[in-house]
Amino acid sequence: MTMYTNSRTLAWLAAIALGLTVLVGGITAATAAEPRPLGGGLNGQNNYILDRAFVDTMKTAGVFRALTADGDIDFTNSAPVDEHGWPTTDFAVYLAQSPPPLGTYRLSFVSGAQPEVRVMIHPGSVQNFSWDPSTGRGTADVVLTAPDAEHFALAFSGTGGGARDIRVIRPGYDPANPPTFTNEYLNLLRSLNPSVVRFMDWTQTNDNVVSTWSERTQPADARQTDVTLTRTVPARDGGTQEVSSDKGIAWEYAIELANTVGADAWINVPTLADDDYVTNLARLFRDRLRPDLKVWVEFSNELWNTSFEQWVWNTRFAQDDPSLNDDGGADSYLMGIRRAAKRTVAIADIFNREFGTAPGPDSRVRPVLANQYDNPFLVNDQLDFVGRNFGAPDTHLYAIANAPYMEFRDADQNPNLSADDILAALSAWVDGYESNGKLEQWNSAASSRGLKLAAYEGGPDTFGPNNIEAKKQASLAPGMRDICERYLRIWYAKGGDQFNWFTIGAGSYDTQYGTWSVTNDVNNLDTPKMQALRTIRQGG
């Protein structure tokens, strides 16, 4: 039998082979799998984190320390600083407390006299030093060559009143025009193509005492991390206490990062922020965030969680607002939960007003009301409270959110677990997650009120002092990929929308504080967790 073919027949056969879709009257390529809304939280930055976001190491340096009489670092006394945080006397400063990248760092500064600059702790040398007495500007090369050495610090003596405008540019970047963020950091984030980046830890939301706009960290400040503010706040015993907190990285850098990566920004408004702060924050994001990107707005972080100081403050403030017990059935804890909802509505309304947008799926402003995954009753009470007092929740909010962490706390009481034991325990948790009905309850709470369901955080929770090496091995084992993929597929199958992994960064897997990050090496972008996130993000 003779088979006759023509161009349409050949095209049809090719379409079958390539998995394309044939439509009547012609052939079109199938639409690629729809990307799933998957992003994550960022690690807080400091001088020991492994993913090192900034090219200028000064931005994440530690506190400026005084020098002892013999020129060593005085670990008990800080150097005095000016209004921008620059030291006004001789000083030392830690630039890294984990092994820093080796090579030549480019130092520049301004001082009142020609100082002596020394490398401290880490073996290294200062070379090509110059100082111009007419401008006070100095430059030098700081060369580090010792593998695995830690605690890189610099000491400045004979400064004639301290120094300012200090920059220490990492090896490999043009000191005359350095970028803000390191290539390694951007490569890590871009490899995951996150739909959202959450800045909760970046901006040090937990226990943050910043209240007014003038108190915030600004881009021109000497350092962006380990800069503290002290305030009198409510105490757990019913009185008050002095609390000092890190103020967090400037919002301007958060916006720059979101713009650079091309991801929506999920921000956490500080617990004590007043309305003027919120208004200025909204205007900043309105004016500087790329117009194709959205801002997800959450009030504080985990105001249901009694372990955080912000829970104390919020709950105490709630006792002064009788409107939070409008139905006569709220205890002090529930009044605090309702205050979180009331304040979220107020913040949402300020943002929508400043953006000039009405609430809804097309708005660039996406206010989120977050609560405890294990207790859907709480978010339902919040939404009912909003409905009774402020109208339908979807006229203010975009989503509700939870944090469905995989965990194995009971099994982890055994200090002799293997990596396979840990993977089996996590897999068993995912089985329960699929069948226990909680996601259905959360999705019902959201969809019945016209809202999306988001995960403000999630991933495997390996926190705890037992089985540290086994947790590391499990986190890097191929089986972790399968567990993470199944976990995420269940989330989306049961109606979940935006999911934020905790965290999309590089962090140590060698401590009791958990293997939260997607990798333990900023240059290893092919870990099981990262493989899983890429597969799911791409629609797989």
C-alpha positions as CSV (number, residue, x, y, z in Angstrom):
1,M,0.0,0.0,0.0
2,T,1.3,3.4,-0.9
3,M,1.3,6.1,1.8
4,Y,0.8,9.6,0.6
5,T,2.1,12.5,2.7
6,N,2.0,16.2,2.4
7,S,3.2,19.1,4.4
8,R,0.2,19.1,6.7
9,T,0.7,15.4,7.4
10,L,4.4,15.8,8.1
11,A,3.6,18.7,10.4
12,W,1.0,16.6,12.2
13,L,3.4,13.8,12.8
14,A,6.0,16.3,14.0
15,A,3.5,17.7,16.4
16,I,2.8,14.3,17.9
17,A,6.5,13.7,18.4
18,L,7.1,17.0,20.1
19,G,4.1,16.8,22.3
20,L,2.4,19.7,20.6
21,T,-1.3,20.5,20.3
22,V,-3.1,20.2,17.0
23,L,-6.0,22.6,16.4
24,V,-8.5,22.5,13.7
25,G,-7.3,24.6,10.8
26,G,-3.7,24.7,11.9
27,I,-1.1,23.7,14.4
28,T,0.0,25.7,17.4
29,A,2.7,24.9,20.0
30,A,1.3,23.9,23.3
31,T,1.4,26.5,26.0
32,A,4.3,25.8,28.4
33,A,3.4,24.6,31.9
34,E,2.1,27.6,33.8
35,P,4.6,28.7,36.4
36,R,3.4,28.2,39.9
37,P,3.5,31.1,42.4
38,L,6.6,30.0,44.4
39,G,9.1,32.3,46.1
40,G,10.7,32.5,49.5
41,G,12.0,34.4,52.4
42,L,15.5,35.8,52.5
43,N,18.1,35.2,55.1
44,G,18.8,38.1,57.4
45,Q,22.2,39.5,56.5
46,N,25.1,39.9,59.0
47,N,28.9,39.4,59.0
48,Y,28.7,35.6,59.3
49,I,25.9,34.6,56.9
50,L,27.0,32.4,54.0
51,D,25.1,34.1,51.1
52,R,26.6,37.6,51.6
53,A,24.3,39.8,49.6
54,F,26.3,43.0,49.5
55,V,29.5,43.8,47.4
56,D,30.5,46.4,50.0
57,T,31.3,44.3,53.1
58,M,31.0,47.4,55.3
59,K,27.2,47.2,54.9
60,T,27.1,44.0,56.9
61,A,29.9,44.7,59.3
62,G,29.6,44.3,63.0
63,V,29.7,47.0,65.7
64,F,32.6,49.5,65.6
65,R,34.7,48.5,68.6
66,A,37.1,50.7,70.6
67,L,40.8,49.9,70.7
68,T,42.7,49.0,73.8
69,A,45.8,50.9,74.9
70,D,48.0,48.5,73.0
71,G,45.9,48.6,69.8
72,D,43.9,45.4,70.2
73,I,40.2,45.1,69.7
74,D,38.3,46.1,72.9
75,F,35.5,43.5,73.0
76,T,33.7,45.2,75.9
77,N,33.4,48.7,74.6
78,S,32.0,50.1,71.3
79,A,33.5,53.1,69.6
80,P,31.4,56.3,69.7
81,V,29.6,57.1,66.4
82,D,28.0,60.1,64.7
83,E,24.4,60.4,63.6
84,H,25.1,58.3,60.5
85,G,26.9,55.6,62.5
86,W,30.5,56.4,61.6
87,P,33.1,56.0,64.3
88,T,34.5,59.3,65.8
89,T,37.6,57.8,67.4
90,D,40.1,55.1,66.5
91,F,38.3,51.7,66.1
92,A,38.2,48.2,64.9
93,V,35.4,46.5,62.9
94,Y,34.6,42.9,62.1
95,L,33.9,42.4,58.4
96,A,33.4,38.6,58.5
97,Q,33.0,36.0,61.2
98,S,32.9,33.1,58.8
99,P,35.6,32.4,56.3
100,P,35.6,35.3,53.9
101,P,36.3,35.1,50.1
102,L,40.0,35.3,49.5
103,G,41.6,37.9,47.3
104,T,42.1,41.6,47.2
105,Y,39.5,43.9,48.9
106,R,39.5,47.5,47.9
107,L,39.4,49.8,50.9
108,S,38.5,53.5,50.7
109,F,37.7,56.0,53.5
110,V,37.9,59.6,54.7
111,S,39.7,60.5,58.0
112,G,41.1,63.6,59.7
113,A,44.7,62.3,59.8
114,Q,46.7,59.6,58.1
115,P,45.8,56.4,59.9
116,E,47.5,53.1,60.4
117,V,45.3,50.4,59.0
118,R,45.9,46.8,60.1
119,V,44.2,43.5,59.2
120,M,43.2,41.8,62.5
121,I,42.5,38.1,63.3
122,H,42.6,36.8,59.7
123,P,46.1,36.5,58.2
124,G,46.4,39.3,55.6
125,S,48.1,42.5,54.6
126,V,47.4,46.1,53.7
127,Q,49.1,47.1,50.4
128,N,49.3,50.1,48.1
129,F,48.1,52.4,50.9
130,S,47.7,56.1,50.1
131,W,46.1,59.1,51.9
132,D,45.5,62.6,50.5
133,P,45.8,65.3,53.2
134,S,43.9,67.8,51.1
135,T,40.8,65.7,51.1
136,G,41.3,63.2,53.9
137,R,40.6,60.4,51.4
138,G,42.5,57.1,51.8
139,T,42.7,54.0,49.7
140,A,44.4,50.6,50.1
141,D,44.3,47.0,48.9
142,V,43.5,44.5,51.7
143,V,44.8,41.1,50.7
144,L,43.5,37.9,52.2
145,T,45.2,34.6,51.2
146,A,44.7,32.1,54.1
147,P,42.1,29.4,53.2
148,D,39.6,28.6,55.9
149,A,40.7,31.4,58.3
150,E,37.8,33.2,59.9
151,H,37.1,36.5,61.6
152,F,38.3,39.1,59.2
153,A,38.6,42.5,60.9
154,L,40.3,45.9,60.3
155,A,41.7,48.3,62.9
156,F,42.2,52.0,62.3
157,S,44.5,54.0,64.7
158,G,45.8,57.6,64.4
159,T,42.6,58.6,62.6
160,G,42.4,62.1,64.0
161,G,38.8,61.7,65.0
162,G,37.6,58.4,63.4
163,A,36.7,57.8,59.8
164,R,33.6,57.9,57.5
165,D,32.5,56.9,54.1
166,I,34.3,53.6,54.6
167,R,33.9,51.0,51.8
168,V,35.5,47.6,51.6
169,I,34.7,46.2,48.2
170,R,34.9,42.5,47.7
171,P,37.4,40.9,45.3
172,G,36.4,40.9,41.7
173,Y,34.4,44.1,41.5
174,D,35.3,47.6,40.2
175,P,35.8,49.8,43.3
176,A,35.0,52.9,41.2
177,N,31.6,51.6,40.3
178,P,30.6,48.5,42.3
179,P,27.2,47.0,42.0
180,T,25.1,46.7,45.2
181,F,24.7,42.9,45.3
182,T,27.1,40.2,44.7
183,N,27.0,38.0,41.6
184,E,26.8,34.9,43.7
185,Y,23.8,36.2,45.6
186,L,21.9,37.2,42.5
187,N,22.7,34.0,40.7
188,L,21.3,32.0,43.6
189,L,18.0,33.9,43.6
190,R,17.7,34.1,39.8
191,S,18.3,30.3,39.5
192,L,15.0,29.9,41.4
193,N,13.1,32.6,39.5
194,P,11.1,33.4,42.6
195,S,7.6,35.0,42.1
196,V,8.0,36.7,45.5
197,V,10.8,37.5,47.9
198,R,9.9,38.0,51.5
199,F,11.9,40.5,53.5
200,M,10.9,39.5,57.0
201,D,14.4,38.6,58.2
202,W,16.1,41.1,56.0
203,T,14.4,43.9,57.7
204,Q,14.6,42.2,61.2
205,T,10.8,42.2,61.8
206,N,10.9,40.0,64.9
207,D,11.1,42.1,68.1
208,N,11.8,45.3,66.1
209,V,11.2,48.4,68.2
210,V,11.3,51.0,65.3
211,S,8.2,53.1,65.5
212,T,8.8,56.3,63.5
213,W,10.0,56.9,59.9
214,S,13.0,58.9,61.1
215,E,14.2,55.9,63.1
216,R,14.5,53.5,60.2
217,T,17.8,52.4,58.7
218,Q,18.7,54.6,55.7
219,P,20.9,53.6,52.7
220,A,23.6,56.2,53.5
221,D,24.0,54.9,57.1
222,A,27.5,53.4,57.9
223,R,26.1,49.9,58.3
224,Q,22.9,48.1,57.3
225,T,23.0,45.4,60.0
226,D,23.7,45.1,63.7
227,V,22.5,48.7,64.2
228,T,20.3,48.8,67.3
229,L,17.6,51.0,68.7
230,T,16.4,50.9,72.3
231,R,12.8,51.6,73.4
232,T,10.6,51.1,76.4
233,V,7.9,48.5,75.6
234,P,5.4,46.3,77.5
235,A,6.9,43.4,79.4
236,R,5.5,40.0,80.0
237,D,5.0,40.6,83.7
238,G,2.6,43.5,83.0
239,G,5.1,46.2,83.5
240,T,7.5,47.8,81.0
241,Q,11.1,47.0,79.9
242,E,13.9,48.5,77.8
243,V,14.4,46.5,74.6
244,S,17.1,46.9,72.0
245,S,16.7,45.5,68.6
246,D,18.4,45.5,65.2
247,K,16.7,48.0,62.9
248,G,17.1,45.9,59.8
249,I,18.3,46.8,56.3
250,A,17.0,49.9,54.6
251,W,13.8,49.5,52.6
252,E,15.5,51.1,49.6
253,Y,17.8,48.1,49.3
254,A,14.8,45.7,49.5
255,I,13.2,47.5,46.6
256,E,16.4,47.5,44.6
257,L,16.8,43.8,45.1
258,A,13.2,43.0,44.1
259,N,13.6,45.2,41.0
260,T,16.9,43.5,40.1
261,V,15.6,40.0,40.5
262,G,12.2,40.8,39.0
263,A,10.1,39.4,42.0
264,D,7.2,40.8,43.9
265,A,8.2,42.2,47.3
266,W,6.6,40.7,50.4
267,I,7.2,43.1,53.3
268,N,6.5,43.0,57.0
269,V,5.5,46.3,58.6
270,P,7.2,46.7,62.0
271,T,4.9,46.0,65.0
272,L,5.3,49.5,66.5
273,A,5.2,51.4,63.2
274,D,2.9,54.4,63.4
275,D,0.6,55.6,60.6
276,D,3.1,58.1,59.4
277,Y,5.7,55.4,59.0
278,V,3.2,53.2,57.1
279,T,2.3,56.1,54.8
280,N,5.9,56.9,54.0
281,L,6.6,53.2,53.5
282,A,3.7,52.9,51.0
283,R,4.9,56.0,49.1
284,L,8.4,54.6,48.9
285,F,7.2,51.4,47.3
286,R,4.8,53.2,45.1
287,D,7.5,55.4,43.7
288,R,10.4,53.0,43.5
289,L,9.1,49.4,43.0
290,R,9.0,48.4,39.3
291,P,5.5,49.1,38.0
292,D,5.2,45.4,36.8
293,L,5.8,44.2,40.4
294,K,3.4,44.0,43.3
295,V,3.9,44.5,47.0
296,W,2.5,42.0,49.5
297,V,1.9,43.7,52.8
298,E,1.9,41.8,56.1
299,F,1.7,43.3,59.6
300,S,4.6,42.2,61.8
301,N,5.3,38.5,61.9
302,E,3.5,35.6,63.7
303,L,1.5,37.7,66.2
304,W,-0.1,34.4,67.2
305,N,3.3,33.2,68.4
306,T,3.8,33.8,72.2
307,S,7.5,33.3,72.0
308,F,8.0,36.6,70.2
309,E,8.2,40.0,72.0
310,Q,5.9,41.5,69.4
311,W,3.2,39.1,70.6
312,V,3.6,40.7,74.1
313,W,3.3,44.2,72.8
314,N,0.4,43.5,70.5
315,T,-1.6,41.6,73.2
316,R,-1.0,44.4,75.7
317,F,-2.1,47.1,73.3
318,A,-5.2,45.1,72.6
319,Q,-6.4,45.3,76.2
320,D,-6.8,49.1,75.7
321,D,-9.2,48.6,72.8
322,P,-12.6,47.4,73.9
323,S,-13.8,47.2,70.3
324,L,-11.8,44.0,69.9
325,N,-14.3,42.2,72.2
326,D,-17.3,43.4,70.2
327,D,-19.0,40.0,70.5
328,G,-18.3,39.7,74.3
329,G,-16.5,36.4,73.7
330,A,-12.8,37.2,73.3
331,D,-10.1,36.6,76.0
332,S,-6.9,38.5,76.0
333,Y,-5.2,36.2,73.5
334,L,-8.1,36.4,71.1
335,M,-8.2,40.2,71.5
336,G,-4.6,40.3,70.4
337,I,-5.3,38.2,67.4
338,R,-8.2,40.5,66.5
339,R,-5.9,43.6,66.9
340,A,-3.6,42.0,64.4
341,A,-6.5,41.9,61.9
342,K,-7.6,45.4,62.7
343,R,-4.1,46.8,62.2
344,T,-3.7,44.8,59.0
345,V,-6.9,46.4,57.6
346,A,-5.7,49.9,58.6
347,I,-2.3,49.3,56.9
348,A,-3.9,47.8,53.8
349,D,-6.1,50.9,53.5
350,I,-3.2,53.2,53.8
351,F,-1.2,51.4,51.1
352,N,-4.2,51.3,48.7
353,R,-4.8,55.0,49.3
354,E,-1.2,55.9,48.6
355,F,-1.1,53.6,45.5
356,G,-4.4,55.0,44.3
357,T,-5.8,51.5,43.8
358,A,-8.9,49.7,44.9
359,P,-8.5,46.4,46.7
360,G,-8.8,43.4,44.4
361,P,-6.8,40.9,42.3
362,D,-5.6,43.5,39.9
363,S,-4.2,45.9,42.6
364,R,-0.4,46.2,43.0
365,V,-1.1,46.1,46.7
366,R,-1.7,42.7,48.2
367,P,-2.4,42.8,51.9
368,V,-2.1,39.5,53.8
369,L,-3.5,38.4,57.1
370,A,-1.4,35.6,58.5
371,N,-2.0,33.2,61.3
372,Q,-1.1,29.8,62.7
373,Y,-1.4,26.8,60.3
374,D,-2.4,24.4,63.0
375,N,-5.3,26.5,64.2
376,P,-7.6,27.6,61.4
377,F,-10.1,28.8,64.0
378,L,-8.0,31.8,64.7
379,V,-8.0,33.2,61.1
380,N,-11.7,32.5,60.8
381,D,-12.3,34.5,64.0
382,Q,-10.2,37.3,62.5
383,L,-12.1,37.3,59.3
384,D,-15.4,37.3,61.1
385,F,-14.2,40.2,63.2
386,V,-13.2,42.2,60.1
387,G,-16.6,41.4,58.5
388,R,-18.5,42.7,61.5
389,N,-16.5,45.9,61.8
390,F,-15.0,46.8,58.4
391,G,-17.1,45.1,55.7
392,A,-16.3,42.2,53.6
393,P,-12.7,41.0,54.0
394,D,-11.9,41.1,50.3
395,T,-12.6,44.9,50.3
396,H,-9.4,45.2,52.3
397,L,-7.3,42.0,52.0
398,Y,-5.9,40.0,49.1
399,A,-5.0,36.8,51.0
400,I,-4.8,34.9,54.2
401,A,-1.6,33.0,55.0
402,N,-0.2,30.2,57.1
403,A,3.1,28.4,57.5
404,P,2.7,24.6,57.0
405,Y,6.2,23.5,58.0
406,M,7.2,19.9,57.6
407,E,8.4,18.7,61.0
408,F,9.4,15.7,63.1
409,R,9.8,17.1,66.6
410,D,8.6,13.9,68.3
411,A,11.0,11.7,66.3
412,D,13.9,14.1,66.9
413,Q,13.8,13.4,70.6
414,N,15.8,10.3,69.7
415,P,19.4,11.5,69.4
416,N,20.4,8.6,67.2
417,L,18.4,9.2,64.0
418,S,19.9,8.5,60.7
419,A,19.4,10.6,57.5
420,D,17.0,7.9,56.3
421,D,15.1,8.0,59.6
422,I,14.7,11.8,59.1
423,L,13.5,11.5,55.5
424,A,11.0,8.8,56.6
425,A,9.7,11.0,59.4
426,L,9.3,14.0,57.0
427,S,7.6,11.8,54.4
428,A,5.2,10.6,57.1
429,W,4.4,14.2,58.0
430,V,3.6,14.9,54.4
431,D,1.2,12.0,54.4
432,G,-0.7,13.5,57.3
433,Y,-0.6,16.9,55.7
434,E,-2.3,15.5,52.6
435,S,-5.1,13.8,54.6
436,N,-5.7,15.8,57.8
437,G,-8.1,18.3,56.3
438,K,-6.3,21.5,57.5
439,L,-5.5,22.8,54.0
440,E,-9.2,22.3,53.1
441,Q,-10.2,24.3,56.1
442,W,-7.8,27.1,55.2
443,N,-8.9,27.1,51.6
444,S,-12.5,27.3,52.6
445,A,-11.8,30.2,54.9
446,A,-10.1,32.0,52.0
447,S,-12.3,31.1,49.0
448,S,-15.6,31.6,50.8
449,R,-14.6,35.3,51.4
450,G,-13.1,35.9,48.0
451,L,-9.4,35.7,49.2
452,K,-6.3,33.7,48.1
453,L,-4.5,31.3,50.3
454,A,-0.8,31.9,50.7
455,A,2.0,30.3,52.7
456,Y,4.1,33.1,54.3
457,E,6.7,30.4,55.2
458,G,7.2,26.7,54.7
459,G,9.7,23.9,54.2
460,P,11.3,21.3,56.4
461,D,11.8,22.3,60.0
462,T,15.0,20.6,61.3
463,F,15.6,22.9,64.2
464,G,17.0,21.3,67.4
465,P,20.2,20.2,69.0
466,N,19.9,16.5,68.2
467,N,21.0,14.7,65.0
468,I,22.7,17.7,63.5
469,E,24.9,15.7,61.1
470,A,22.0,13.4,60.1
471,K,19.8,16.4,59.4
472,K,22.6,17.8,57.1
473,Q,22.9,14.5,55.3
474,A,19.1,14.3,54.9
475,S,18.9,17.8,53.6
476,L,21.4,17.0,50.9
477,A,20.1,13.5,50.0
478,P,18.2,12.9,46.8
479,G,15.2,11.8,48.7
480,M,14.7,15.3,50.0
481,R,13.8,16.4,46.5
482,D,11.0,13.9,46.2
483,I,9.6,14.9,49.6
484,C,9.7,18.6,48.8
485,E,8.1,18.2,45.4
486,R,5.3,16.1,46.9
487,Y,4.8,18.6,49.7
488,L,4.5,21.5,47.3
489,R,2.2,19.7,44.8
490,I,-0.2,18.9,47.7
491,W,-0.3,22.6,48.5
492,Y,-1.3,23.7,45.0
493,A,-3.7,20.7,44.5
494,K,-5.6,21.8,47.6
495,G,-6.1,25.4,46.5
496,G,-2.9,27.0,47.8
497,D,-1.6,30.0,45.9
498,Q,1.7,31.9,46.7
499,F,4.1,29.8,48.7
500,N,7.2,31.3,50.3
501,W,10.0,28.8,51.0
502,F,12.0,29.4,54.1
503,T,14.7,30.3,53.1
504,I,15.9,30.9,49.5
505,G,19.4,31.6,50.6
506,A,22.6,29.9,51.7
507,G,23.0,29.0,55.4
508,S,25.0,26.6,57.6
509,Y,23.7,23.1,58.0
510,D,26.1,22.4,60.9
511,T,24.3,24.0,63.8
512,Q,21.3,23.3,66.0
513,Y,19.4,26.1,64.4
514,G,18.2,24.1,61.5
515,T,18.9,23.5,57.8
516,W,16.3,26.1,56.7
517,S,18.1,27.4,53.6
518,V,17.9,25.8,50.2
519,T,21.6,25.4,50.1
520,N,24.6,25.4,52.5
521,D,26.9,26.9,49.8
522,V,26.1,30.0,47.8
523,N,27.9,28.4,44.8
524,N,26.0,25.1,45.0
525,L,22.8,25.7,43.1
526,D,21.9,22.1,42.5
527,T,20.9,20.9,45.9
528,P,17.8,18.6,46.3
529,K,15.8,21.5,47.7
530,M,16.7,23.8,44.8
531,Q,16.0,21.0,42.3
532,A,12.5,20.6,43.8
533,L,11.8,24.3,43.9
534,R,12.8,24.8,40.2
535,T,10.7,21.8,39.1
536,I,7.6,23.1,40.9
537,R,8.1,26.7,40.0
538,Q,8.2,25.7,36.3
539,G,4.9,23.9,36.6
540,G,6.3,20.4,37.0
